[in-house]
Amino acid sequence: MSVLSSRTGRDRQRYDNNFRLVSGLIKDEETEEDSSVDFVNKLEVLMVSSPNRHDLVFPKGGWEDDETVLEAASREAMEEAGVKGILRELPLGVWEFRSKSSCVEDECFGGCKGYMFALQVTEELEAWPERENRERKWLNVKEALELCRYEWMQRALEEFLRVMEEETRLRTEEETLHDSSKLEECQIDPCYCFLVN
């Protein structure tokens, strides 16, 4: 039994022109820092089961009026998947979609605007608020794309993949430039040059 609890209800939810604002994330495990990494087959992402259904989704939920969008994404990661980590502050994008639970009392809103972020998982909790209702599942990107029930989640995952590939390419280019500047220094006076990685 978890001592942590989830926020419930929609009393504090943010709305924008009848779109409920939600925040979510795609979580990844660290991979080799190698530009030749096959991200589609090697990079793993974490999905969670939907309560009372058998499909997998990325954790997401309402962005409440007492938190930033980043705080909402971090909270949803902990509540729904029981993970903590390093959140990439720039969103992967914003997607509009229909909510599966589109009515609150007599008011039907239906539309959601979801801000999705990337999270590098650093800790998996043994107990978390929604553990009884959700199961975590690590999948490679190819498997996750096949299992994404919603088109907007597929697009978010494709954007996540693009961002990860671009960041790795830039890191590799920076390392190459840094290593070549070390080599130039060594050629000036090889007796006093130590290469430290």
Buried (B, 14 or more C-beta within 10 A) or exposed (E): EBEEEBBEEBEEBBBEEEBBBBBBBBBBBEBEEEBEBEBBEBBBBBBBBBEEEEEBBBBBBBBBEEBEBBBBBBBBBBBBBBBBBEBBEEBBBEBEBEBEEEEBEEEEBBBBBBBBBBBEBEEBBEEBBBBEEBEBBBBBBBBBBEBBEBEBBBBBBBBBBEBBBEEBEEEBEEEEEEEEEBEEEBEEEEEEEEEEE
